[in-house]
């Protein structure tokens, strides 16, 4: 479950070929709701196809490398696993992480044209019982409800943020967990993107990056909010030109040295992380 910039800049992904079920290419005529509501996709399939063309070489899983791990471990470690699905599964590396660290049998959904990469990634890391759905989240009818529904860097790309959250909730079993992680591109990060990456702002929508909006949307979808907080003090999740990147690293190292790097805030935190339970 990674942001597009993390995938493009070399976050580790993992592969191997054996035993995984064939990717399920979904026929919308037979599996989609005929009158599925539109969520207003700000990015679009062509955007994601261009992003995933830049996938780096793949490596085996080496343990929890994601900075969200301490938060997720608090809520997922004691669940005993179950059926999970990642919405917008990207390279499949977050699927591997969820399976390895928390014991879930995990499926993945994405509408971009890169599912062979995901399949090989999972096979290489011994994840043999996943189903992959090459489909539109808002039209696809899942084969089951899940004990865990998660997405990262997905929900913030749509105009209708309440519909996105509601769909996550619909896919969860009663008592199941819903994890939605979005990058924070407001305040300092919005200013930096305006200076160095305006195109990134064009494919994002900002309501769910605001804690109060996320919290309210989760409750409206019938979810009990267990955690909805900004994570870490400051880190850009997008590419910067070299001088700005070096300055950013100085700020990050200074915060770490002063033990001030774990203060969640709306101004500079890289992520907003929510964990909810379906009533």
Order of alpha helices (4+ residues) and beta strands (2+ residues): alpha-beta-alpha-alpha-alpha-beta-alpha-beta-alpha-beta-beta-alpha-beta-alpha-alpha-alpha-beta-alpha-beta
